[in-house]
Amino acid sequence: MQETHGVSVVRSCPAVQLARAAYYRGPVDWQVRDGKVREALNDLVDAHPRWGVWKYIARLRAIGHPWNHKRIYRVYRQLGLNQPRRTKRRLPSRPSLPVFVPEAPSEVWSADFMSDALSHGTRFRTFNLIDDFNREVLAIEVDTSLRAERVIRVLDRLKTERE
């Protein structure tokens, strides 16, 4: 009699797409089954409330728990621990001001530093100084290293020339 019972289970379980182990093993409440996972997660959340799920998973594995990431993530979601992403802080809107247009030469200068490399890899830098009124290039200093003393010397020279 038992053989026919065993044969019917062997044939009927695949027909309904059920594992035979699931047929013989009774259902277990998820709260009981995942109790240890819940305890471990709650302990970590109490200690580190702003961590994300992947940091919790890494810590649980480092401690030595055998649970996979899918189970931990499922319990994490059931406990409602997932936190919303932080939104970007927006800068307050500023009123747009009209662009200042110089009325005469040497009224406003623009300074700029640029960098490039030669074909063999040596880096060089340039210091560019431009008059904003007529877009005249006042000075271009090129070197592998531009120190502050050199920039000050160029500005002083141009100041005496343009006065």
C-alpha positions in Angstrom: 0.0 0.0 0.0 2.8 2.4 0.8 4.5 1.7 -2.5 1.5 2.9 -4.4 1.4 6.0 -2.1 5.1 6.7 -2.8 4.6 6.2 -6.5 1.6 8.6 -6.6 3.7 11.3 -4.9 6.6 10.8 -7.3 4.2 11.2 -10.2 1.9 13.8 -8.9 4.5 16.3 -7.5 6.0 17.1 -10.9 2.5 17.4 -12.4 1.7 20.2 -10.1 5.3 21.6 -10.1 5.9 20.9 -6.4 9.1 19.5 -5.0 8.8 16.2 -3.2 10.6 17.7 -0.2 8.0 20.4 0.0 5.3 17.8 0.0 6.8 15.9 3.0 8.0 18.9 4.9 5.2 21.0 6.5 5.0 24.8 6.1 7.0 26.9 8.5 6.0 30.4 9.5 8.5 32.9 8.0 8.8 34.8 11.3 10.0 31.6 13.0 12.2 30.6 10.0 13.9 34.0 9.8 14.0 34.8 13.5 17.8 34.6 13.7 18.2 36.8 10.6 15.8 39.4 12.1 17.7 39.4 15.4 21.1 39.8 13.7 19.8 42.6 11.4 18.1 44.4 14.3 21.4 44.3 16.3 23.3 45.8 13.4 20.6 48.4 12.8 20.7 49.5 16.4 24.5 49.9 16.3 24.6 51.5 12.8 21.3 53.0 11.8 22.4 54.8 8.6 24.1 51.8 6.9 22.6 50.3 3.7 21.6 46.7 3.0 24.8 45.8 1.3 26.9 47.0 4.2 24.7 44.9 6.6 25.1 41.9 4.3 28.9 42.3 4.3 29.0 42.6 8.1 26.8 39.6 8.6 29.1 37.5 6.4 32.1 38.8 8.2 30.6 37.7 11.5 30.1 34.3 10.0 26.4 33.9 9.3 25.6 31.6 6.4 22.5 33.4 5.0 22.6 34.6 1.3 22.0 38.1 0.2 18.5 37.4 -1.1 17.3 36.2 2.2 18.8 39.0 4.1 17.4 41.6 1.7 13.9 40.0 1.9 14.0 40.2 5.7 15.4 43.8 5.5 12.5 44.8 3.4 9.9 43.0 5.6 11.3 44.9 8.6 10.9 48.2 6.8 14.5 49.1 7.2 15.0 50.4 3.7 15.5 54.1 3.8 14.6 56.6 1.1 17.5 58.0 -0.9 18.7 61.4 0.2 17.7 64.1 -2.2 20.2 66.6 -3.5 20.3 69.9 -1.7 19.2 72.6 -4.1 20.9 75.9 -4.1 18.6 78.8 -3.5 17.6 80.7 -6.7 19.6 83.9 -7.2 18.5 86.8 -9.2 20.4 87.2 -12.4 22.5 90.3 -12.6 23.5 92.0 -15.8 27.0 91.3 -17.1 29.4 94.1 -16.4 30.7 95.5 -19.7 33.9 97.6 -19.3 33.8 101.1 -20.8 37.5 101.6 -21.4 40.7 99.5 -21.8 42.5 98.2 -18.7 39.4 98.5 -16.6 38.8 94.8 -16.2 41.3 92.0 -16.7 40.7 88.2 -16.8 43.3 85.8 -15.6 43.3 82.1 -16.5 45.6 79.1 -15.9 45.8 76.3 -18.5 47.7 73.0 -18.6 48.7 70.7 -21.4 51.4 68.1 -22.2 54.0 67.7 -25.0 54.1 64.7 -27.2 56.8 63.0 -25.0 54.7 63.6 -21.8 56.2 66.7 -20.2 53.5 68.8 -18.7 53.5 72.6 -19.1 51.3 75.4 -17.8 50.3 78.8 -19.1 49.1 81.9 -17.3 47.0 84.0 -19.6 45.9 87.6 -18.9 43.3 89.2 -21.2 41.8 92.7 -21.3 38.0 92.4 -21.2 37.3 95.6 -23.1 38.9 94.7 -26.4 39.9 91.1 -25.7 43.5 91.9 -26.1 46.0 89.4 -24.7 48.1 91.3 -22.3 50.5 88.4 -21.3 51.0 84.7 -21.7 53.5 83.0 -19.4 54.5 79.5 -20.3 56.6 77.1 -18.1 56.6 73.7 -16.5 56.0 75.4 -13.1 54.4 78.7 -12.6 55.1 80.0 -9.1 53.1 82.7 -7.3 56.1 85.1 -7.4 56.3 84.9 -11.2 52.5 85.6 -11.5 52.9 88.6 -9.2 55.9 89.9 -11.2 53.8 89.7 -14.5 50.9 91.5 -12.9 53.2 94.2 -11.5 54.9 94.7 -14.8 51.6 95.1 -16.6 50.3 97.5 -14.0 53.3 99.8 -14.5 53.0 99.5 -18.3 49.2 100.3 -18.4 49.2 103.3 -16.0 
